[in-house]
Amino acid sequence: MTPDLIQKTAELVAIPSVSREEAAIADHVEAALRSTPWLAVERIGDNVIARTDLGRPERVAIAGHLDTVPPAGNAEPRVAGDTLFGLGSCDMKGGVAIMLELATTVAEPAYDMTWCFYRAEEIDRSENGLVQLFEDRPELLRADAAILCEPTASLVEAGCQGALRVRIVLGGKRAHTARAHLGRNAIHRAAPVLARAAQWEPRSVVLDGCQYTERLSVVGIHGGVAANVVPDRVEIALNFRFAPDRDAEGAKGFLGTLFADLVDAEQGDSYEVLDVGPSAHPKLDHPVLAKLLAATGQPPRAKLGWTDVATFAAHDIPATNFGPGDPELAHQADEHVTRASLDAAWSNLAALIGA
């Protein structure tokens, strides 16, 4: 019988777990896992890992993050018919509820299983629990394939785009605005940079039947001294989402070249890479991921955002995104998940692991 996943997800939503405050939900998850005799459980900070050791020829890791973004008047769960509203219901306590249900009820899975519940996915990557586990205890996460229970509307969203953040600083020369000709306006010098970003034609590539379209956006601009001063400095922040056929170095090289002729060190300009999250190929030819795709009965689609599928890929573990909830509802005030989406994700994952 299909479990009451709406109620199980609501129980998790009721436990506050904004990033860096995951202790209570980690306690809840740990208690449920430790009561399950076929699981070996370790807790490392507010990351909880449960593993089977059944001698199966393959191991599958299923992972989900415990944290949420800050609330927007939606901290408490609310059920309306077959829909659960509340912070994290979609991203991604519905997926965590499914993981807990399968981990604690399927004693003889077809694969050896690693269930990974981790902290701090919604904030800076330096605090990401999965990243820290790979650094400190990589043996706990070794697997032949992995599934990240991010919201995907119970469809396979393959691979992920990479994310690159850069800062361009343009220099100028201060002057009184009544004598602007004696200065050099740094903000005026930003116009070609803004135009190039705005006029750049997005590039698309199809991999494993999934179309990834790159995006380049100016996401911040800061400059100015006073209302009567020609500004001598402006900072421009850019975000580049790159397709999986580019690696991090290729993306950095492409973007650096795109703006190279507009950055002049002799005028006090600089170009700086602030952060890069690697992309991940779909890898849908892997038997485990192909089996999951077949279970859905639907074609795959590209994951346009960055996810920790890339973290698994960086450690040579083929991975995909699959979980309940519409990803477009993530982080919204009316975030919600439906019973149909929960049940579909549960049944497909259950079929995959042989429940």
Legacy VTK file of the C-alpha trace (Angstrom):
# vtk DataFile Version 3.0
C-alpha trace
ASCII
DATASET POLYDATA
POINTS 355 float
0.000 0.000 0.000
1.122 3.548 -0.722
2.006 5.268 2.572
0.411 8.561 3.615
3.228 10.700 2.308
1.305 13.952 2.749
1.214 13.360 6.514
4.824 12.186 6.657
5.983 15.264 4.744
3.878 17.545 6.961
5.657 16.131 10.024
8.979 17.181 8.505
7.717 20.613 7.459
6.656 21.187 11.071
10.316 20.855 12.157
12.090 24.172 11.436
15.347 23.606 9.550
16.545 26.838 7.986
20.169 26.468 6.866
22.572 26.146 9.822
19.629 25.149 12.053
19.196 21.513 11.007
19.887 19.849 14.380
16.234 19.114 15.229
15.370 17.573 11.878
18.648 15.622 11.896
17.617 14.259 15.339
14.265 13.171 13.890
15.841 11.484 10.869
18.541 9.803 12.944
16.009 8.373 15.409
13.917 6.868 12.610
16.953 5.329 10.922
18.509 3.947 14.117
15.293 2.071 14.870
15.721 0.140 11.598
17.762 -3.048 12.192
19.143 -3.483 8.648
20.762 -0.039 8.543
24.177 1.041 9.814
23.788 4.689 10.790
26.385 7.433 11.271
25.798 11.034 12.188
28.475 13.562 11.352
27.435 16.986 12.576
23.930 17.426 11.208
24.511 14.996 8.328
22.995 11.533 8.720
24.085 8.556 6.609
22.463 5.114 6.665
23.834 2.133 4.745
22.918 -1.466 4.053
25.581 -4.176 3.758
23.826 -7.037 2.001
26.589 -8.072 -0.380
24.775 -6.786 -3.459
26.952 -6.323 -6.575
25.951 -2.652 -6.927
25.409 0.207 -4.490
23.015 3.107 -5.081
23.134 6.353 -3.102
19.975 8.402 -2.638
20.558 11.839 -1.151
18.521 14.799 0.021
19.198 18.003 1.904
17.536 18.779 5.235
17.678 22.570 5.167
15.284 25.185 3.833
15.496 28.836 2.923
14.093 31.314 5.496
10.284 31.315 5.857
7.981 33.726 4.035
4.915 33.396 6.238
4.778 29.702 5.405
6.625 28.047 8.285
3.673 25.919 9.421
2.361 23.021 7.327
-1.186 23.295 5.991
-3.068 20.515 4.203
-5.839 21.437 1.775
-7.341 18.344 0.206
-4.500 16.478 -1.475
-2.051 19.378 -1.336
0.429 20.217 1.407
1.511 23.852 1.711
4.502 24.913 3.770
8.164 25.839 3.811
10.242 23.034 2.316
7.243 20.932 1.293
8.502 20.970 -2.287
12.211 21.727 -1.752
12.756 19.160 -0.466
11.016 17.624 2.531
8.729 15.643 0.249
11.816 13.913 -1.128
13.222 13.427 2.374
9.929 11.848 3.501
10.107 9.379 0.617
13.720 8.563 1.422
12.864 7.897 5.077
9.889 5.734 4.132
11.900 3.567 1.739
14.956 3.350 3.997
12.924 2.150 6.981
10.538 -0.232 5.190
12.564 -1.934 2.436
14.716 -4.535 4.202
15.844 -6.401 1.063
16.529 -3.866 -1.683
17.884 -4.970 -5.044
20.996 -2.857 -4.442
23.014 -2.072 -1.380
21.726 1.343 -0.415
23.289 4.502 0.959
20.772 7.021 2.276
22.347 10.444 2.775
20.527 13.276 4.564
22.726 16.379 4.582
22.821 19.964 5.769
23.303 23.418 4.274
22.562 22.909 0.592
20.707 26.207 0.305
23.672 28.407 1.284
27.309 28.819 0.298
28.915 25.697 -1.115
31.694 25.950 1.496
29.130 24.857 4.114
27.420 22.169 2.030
27.142 18.943 4.032
27.532 16.653 1.025
30.712 18.439 -0.016
32.056 18.121 3.537
31.229 14.412 3.673
33.088 13.780 0.428
36.070 15.649 1.870
36.079 14.000 5.314
34.417 10.587 4.880
34.323 9.720 1.174
34.075 5.994 1.904
30.539 6.554 3.226
29.367 7.901 -0.135
31.015 5.513 -2.579
28.370 4.184 -4.964
27.848 2.975 -8.515
25.110 5.539 -9.135
23.266 8.233 -7.217
19.882 9.933 -7.175
19.321 13.380 -5.729
15.718 13.805 -4.514
15.445 17.436 -5.610
11.978 18.482 -6.812
11.532 17.503 -10.459
7.750 16.931 -10.667
8.533 13.193 -10.483
10.376 13.305 -13.800
14.030 12.590 -14.454
15.900 15.885 -14.726
19.277 14.855 -15.973
22.687 16.312 -15.202
22.862 19.989 -14.337
24.131 23.280 -15.645
27.283 24.740 -14.184
27.258 28.109 -12.433
29.975 30.751 -12.755
30.027 34.091 -10.903
32.433 36.832 -11.894
33.042 40.462 -11.002
34.227 43.114 -13.435
35.595 46.329 -11.920
36.016 49.351 -14.191
38.060 52.367 -13.161
37.699 56.038 -13.878
38.773 59.431 -12.601
36.893 61.586 -10.137
35.889 65.115 -10.999
33.212 67.656 -10.123
30.133 67.037 -12.243
30.207 70.712 -13.271
33.573 69.926 -14.868
32.876 66.360 -15.916
35.256 66.699 -18.852
38.140 66.641 -16.367
37.158 63.187 -15.146
36.485 59.754 -16.584
33.097 58.286 -15.665
33.454 54.647 -14.641
29.713 54.042 -14.790
29.570 55.311 -18.365
32.354 52.850 -19.164
30.078 50.037 -17.982
27.701 50.551 -20.909
29.589 48.283 -23.361
29.812 45.511 -20.742
26.066 45.697 -20.093
25.305 45.785 -23.793
27.466 42.771 -24.533
25.784 40.740 -21.790
22.306 41.814 -22.903
22.957 41.123 -26.585
24.705 37.772 -26.097
22.825 34.999 -27.893
22.127 31.995 -25.627
23.740 28.766 -26.757
21.879 25.438 -26.619
23.199 21.894 -26.698
21.367 18.542 -26.636
22.854 15.730 -24.521
21.107 12.377 -23.964
17.950 13.884 -25.422
17.990 16.835 -22.995
18.362 20.416 -24.219
20.483 22.706 -22.077
20.316 26.425 -22.849
23.029 28.628 -21.407
22.171 31.917 -19.706
24.231 35.019 -18.992
22.875 37.675 -16.649
24.113 40.866 -15.044
22.958 40.374 -11.462
24.418 43.407 -9.729
25.976 46.797 -10.355
27.422 49.176 -7.803
29.072 52.548 -8.230
28.843 56.216 -7.450
30.353 58.576 -4.908
27.998 61.511 -4.497
25.459 63.422 -6.537
28.057 65.940 -7.668
31.039 63.640 -8.253
32.012 61.802 -11.421
32.424 58.167 -10.243
35.860 56.597 -10.466
34.812 52.989 -9.923
31.960 50.624 -10.834
31.517 46.952 -10.043
29.467 44.633 -12.260
28.468 41.144 -11.119
27.628 38.497 -13.721
26.183 34.999 -13.476
26.783 32.461 -16.250
24.878 29.166 -16.343
26.790 26.879 -18.666
25.865 23.612 -20.360
27.341 20.262 -19.295
29.530 20.020 -22.390
31.667 22.794 -20.849
33.764 22.051 -17.788
34.575 24.733 -15.217
37.828 25.737 -16.895
36.151 25.938 -20.288
33.395 28.142 -18.895
35.902 30.459 -17.208
37.901 30.700 -20.418
34.826 31.453 -22.519
33.523 34.217 -20.288
36.943 35.756 -19.781
37.430 35.938 -23.529
33.951 37.400 -24.062
34.779 40.495 -21.993
38.572 40.637 -22.413
38.614 43.636 -24.774
36.453 45.677 -22.365
38.730 45.271 -19.343
41.832 47.452 -19.381
44.245 47.078 -16.470
45.887 50.398 -17.365
42.599 52.130 -16.525
42.295 50.345 -13.192
40.038 47.585 -14.472
39.962 44.010 -13.219
38.180 40.741 -13.933
37.753 38.250 -11.078
36.158 34.804 -10.850
34.234 34.686 -7.572
32.856 31.152 -7.636
32.279 28.253 -9.995
30.046 25.234 -9.584
30.839 22.475 -12.076
28.295 21.094 -14.510
27.327 17.424 -14.755
26.600 15.260 -17.800
23.249 13.397 -17.906
24.802 9.895 -17.815
21.429 8.327 -18.621
23.169 5.379 -20.243
24.060 4.057 -16.782
21.839 0.990 -16.100
20.512 2.273 -12.759
19.601 5.699 -14.123
18.184 4.149 -17.300
15.993 1.889 -15.154
14.658 4.871 -13.215
13.929 6.711 -16.448
12.073 3.681 -17.818
10.008 3.435 -14.613
8.704 6.987 -15.101
7.494 6.255 -18.624
8.336 9.858 -19.517
11.202 11.440 -21.484
13.960 13.105 -19.487
14.464 16.833 -19.342
17.477 18.953 -18.602
18.177 20.274 -15.109
18.660 23.948 -15.817
19.842 24.928 -12.345
22.859 23.729 -10.404
22.409 20.799 -8.011
24.601 18.386 -6.062
24.368 15.968 -8.962
27.552 17.830 -9.918
29.089 16.956 -6.539
28.544 13.252 -7.206
29.777 13.639 -10.785
32.972 15.276 -9.521
33.657 11.997 -7.695
32.933 9.884 -10.800
29.492 8.760 -9.586
26.811 9.002 -12.314
23.800 10.804 -10.844
20.456 12.325 -11.709
17.771 14.497 -10.139
14.431 12.883 -9.298
11.877 13.807 -6.678
8.359 15.063 -5.958
7.210 18.642 -6.322
7.272 21.253 -9.063
10.756 22.827 -9.081
9.242 26.179 -10.075
7.544 26.328 -6.654
10.800 26.069 -4.721
11.455 29.034 -2.387
8.065 30.629 -3.101
5.675 31.783 -0.380
2.979 29.388 -1.660
5.387 26.445 -1.927
3.458 23.169 -1.942
3.504 19.539 -2.990
0.646 17.311 -4.101
-0.210 13.777 -3.071
-0.054 12.670 -6.710
3.507 13.928 -7.084
4.608 12.301 -3.813
2.996 8.998 -4.734
4.512 9.002 -8.229
8.027 9.648 -6.949
7.638 7.022 -4.207
6.335 4.329 -6.602
9.121 4.918 -9.151
11.880 4.827 -6.550
10.288 1.783 -4.919
10.244 0.031 -8.281
13.880 0.942 -8.862
15.165 -0.515 -5.601
12.879 -3.550 -5.719
10.440 -2.704 -2.940
LINES 1 356
355 0 1 2 3 4 5 6 7 8 9 10 11 12 13 14 15 16 17 18 19 20 21 22 23 24 25 26 27 28 29 30 31 32 33 34 35 36 37 38 39 40 41 42 43 44 45 46 47 48 49 50 51 52 53 54 55 56 57 58 59 60 61 62 63 64 65 66 67 68 69 70 71 72 73 74 75 76 77 78 79 80 81 82 83 84 85 86 87 88 89 90 91 92 93 94 95 96 97 98 99 100 101 102 103 104 105 106 107 108 109 110 111 112 113 114 115 116 117 118 119 120 121 122 123 124 125 126 127 128 129 130 131 132 133 134 135 136 137 138 139 140 141 142 143 144 145 146 147 148 149 150 151 152 153 154 155 156 157 158 159 160 161 162 163 164 165 166 167 168 169 170 171 172 173 174 175 176 177 178 179 180 181 182 183 184 185 186 187 188 189 190 191 192 193 194 195 196 197 198 199 200 201 202 203 204 205 206 207 208 209 210 211 212 213 214 215 216 217 218 219 220 221 222 223 224 225 226 227 228 229 230 231 232 233 234 235 236 237 238 239 240 241 242 243 244 245 246 247 248 249 250 251 252 253 254 255 256 257 258 259 260 261 262 263 264 265 266 267 268 269 270 271 272 273 274 275 276 277 278 279 280 281 282 283 284 285 286 287 288 289 290 291 292 293 294 295 296 297 298 299 300 301 302 303 304 305 306 307 308 309 310 311 312 313 314 315 316 317 318 319 320 321 322 323 324 325 326 327 328 329 330 331 332 333 334 335 336 337 338 339 340 341 342 343 344 345 346 347 348 349 350 351 352 353 354
